[in-house]
Amino acid sequence: MGSPVYYIAAPYGHCNVSVSTLMIFENRFYLLNSKKKWWKRIRLFWMASNFLFGILYQIPVILEVPDPKYAKEVVINSLPCVPEFLYTADIVLPSLNDTTVILCTVIYVLVIFGQLFVFATIIMVQLSTNFGASTLSGTTRRLQKRLLKALIWQTGIPFLYLVLPGCYSVFSVYTEYFNITLNNLVATVASLHGFVSTLSIILIHQPYRNTVVFWRKNKKSERAKWINPVISTHTQY
């Protein structure tokens, strides 16, 4: 896979996750404001624009993808202590211009997460008041509040485990600040994202929690079924 293709495919996957999370919050907003005709008219255009933005914001970086051999030489010469495996490993850099990468990343975070914050704020304000009481039952509003809390917690995990480490990484590269302790901490925190996200889904969302409990109960009952015949057989003898 060539370098430009890789840097289209890899970041695009992360962008889709962010935009999809934004769509979940927009869906909550739409359910509460389904009678607003102006939002119905622009909704599809807004969705398409956000997914398109997730692709287009990478173009300045993709246009600056350097030659791998030249980029590898620059990296090796810039590092104070180069491990032996780097001399034979393939190194791919999105750009040798730090400003382009940082600027594109900051714009993307502000646009996507800015919208997400706006939707979350509007939804919390509406659910904390009597807004929509005439169209939604008390049970539905209670479930909406519970789901919103779960989504906020689940969205906060990527912010803590990916956005904050990413911000430090950008700061470290831009200022050329090197701290081995912080680097190891950032790498450890980022690597725990998958585990913490899975654990949070089980703990936060009741359907997942019920499924895990049901699976454990079934597993115990199956073990009991195997143990009981063995005990009865030995008892007969």
N, C-alpha and C positions, 0 to 999 in steps of 0.2 A: 504494500500500500504506500503510495507516494506521500510526501510530507504535506502538501496542500490538502489532499483528500483526508488525511488523518486529522488535520486541524479543523476540518469542516465537520467530520463525523463525531469526534470525541467531545468537543464543547457543545455541539448541538444536542447531544443526549442530556447533558446537564441543564441546558437552556429549556428543553422540553419539560423537564421536571419542575423547574421554577414557574414556567408559564402555565403548566397544568395545575399547579398549586393555586396560582392566581385565579384560574378558571373555577376552582372549587369554591373560593370565596365569592366570586362573582355570581355563581349559581345560588348561593345562600341569599345574596343581595337581590337577585332576580325573583326568587320565591316570595320575598317580602314586599317587593315593589313590582309585581307582575302587571299591575294596572297602569303603570307609567308607560304611555305609548312612545314617548321620545326615546326611552332606552330600548324598547323593542325594535325600533327602526334602525338604531345604530349598533345593536348588539353583535350581529354577525360580522359587520365591518370591523368592530373593535376587536373581536376574537382573531380574525384573520390578520389584522395589523400587528397584534402582539406576537403571534407565531412567526410572521414575516420579519418582525424586528429581531426575534431571536436568531435569525439567520443573517440578516444584513449587518448587524452590529459587528460581526466578525470580519467583514470584508477588509477594513483597513489593516488588520493584523495579517490576514491571509495574503494580501498583496505584498507584505514585507517578509514573507518566509524566506530565510537566507539559504544559500547552498549548504547542505549538511556538512561537507568537508571543511568549508571555511568556518562555519559555526562551531564545529568541534574544536578547531584550532583556537578560536577566540575563547571558548570556555576553558580549555586546558591552560591557556596562558594567563587567564584571569584568576584561576583558583590558586590559593596559597599552598595547598597540599593536595596533590592529585593521586587518587587511588589507582592501582595498576589496571583495574578492569575498565577504567574509562578510556584507556588508550585503544582498546579493541572494541568497546561497546559502541552501538549506534546512538548518536545524540541528535535529537530533533528539537529545534527551537522555533517558537512561533514568530519571534521577531528579535532582532538585536537592538531595537529601539524600545527602551523601557517605557517611555512616555506614551507611545501608541497603545501598548498593552494595558497600562494603568488607566488611561483615559477611556478606552472602550469598556473596560470592566466597570469602572465607576459609573459611566452613563447607563450601562445595563442594569446595575444594581439599583440605581436611583429610579429608573423608569419602572421596572418590574416590581420591586419591593415597595416603591412609593405607592403604586396603585394598590398593592396588597394591603398596605397599612391603611389606606383610605377606605377600602371596602370593609376591613375588619372594624375600623372605628365607627363607620356608619351603621353596620349591623349591630354592634354592641349597644350603641345609643338607641337604636330602634327597638331592640329586644328588652332593654332596661326600662322602656316607657310603655305606654299603651298603644304604640303604633301597630297597626295590623290586627288589633283585637277583634275588629268586626269581620275579618276574613279568615283568621286563624283561630282554631280552638285552643283552650288552655293547655291541653296535652301536647298539641303540635308546637306551640310556643316553648313549652318546657323542653321538648326534645330538641328544638332548634338551638336553645341556649346550651344544652348539654353538648351537642355536636360542635357548636362554635368554640366552646372551651377546649374540647379535644383537639380541634384543628389548630387553635392558637398554640397549644402545648406542642403539638406535632410539628408545626412550622417553626417554632422556636428552637427545636433541636438542630436542624440544619444551620440555623443562624449561629448557634453556639459552637457547633462542631465543624462547620465548613467556612462560614463567612468570616468569623473572627480570626481563625487561623490563616485564612486567605488574606485578610487585611494586614496581618502581621507580616506575612510573606512578601506582600507588595511593599510594605514599609521597609522591610529588611533589604530588598533588592534595590529600591530607589535610593535609600540612604547609605547603602553598602555597609550596614550594621550587621555584624556576625556575632552571634551568641550561641554556643553549642547547646547550652542547657535549654534555652527557649526553642531552638530548632528541634531538639528531640521532643520537647513537650508538645509543640505544634504537630509534629508528625504522629505522635501517639494519640493526641486528641482527634485528629482527622481520621486516623485508622479505626477509631472506635465508633465512627458515625453509623456504620451499618448495624453493628450490634445494639447500640443504644436506640436506634430507630425501630428495629424489630421489637425490642423489649418494650418500648414506649407504646407501640401499636397494641401489644397484648395487654398492657396495664391500663391504657387510656380508653380504648374502645371496648365496650362490653361484649359485642358479638364475637370478637377475637378471643377475649378472655373466656367466654363461655365455651367456645370451641376447644380451647386448650384444656379446660377442666373436664369437658366431656370426653376428650381423647384420653386423658389420664385415667378417668373412671373406667372407660372401656378396656384400657390396657390392664388395669388391675383385675377387672372381672374375667378377662380372658385367662390371666394367670391363675385365678382361683378355679376356673373350670378345668385347667390342666392338673392342678394340685389335688383336687377332690377325688377324681377317679383313681389316682395313684394311692392315696390314703385308704380308700375303700378296698382296693385290691390287696394291699398289705394287711388290712384288717381281716379279710376273709381267710387268709392263710394263717 
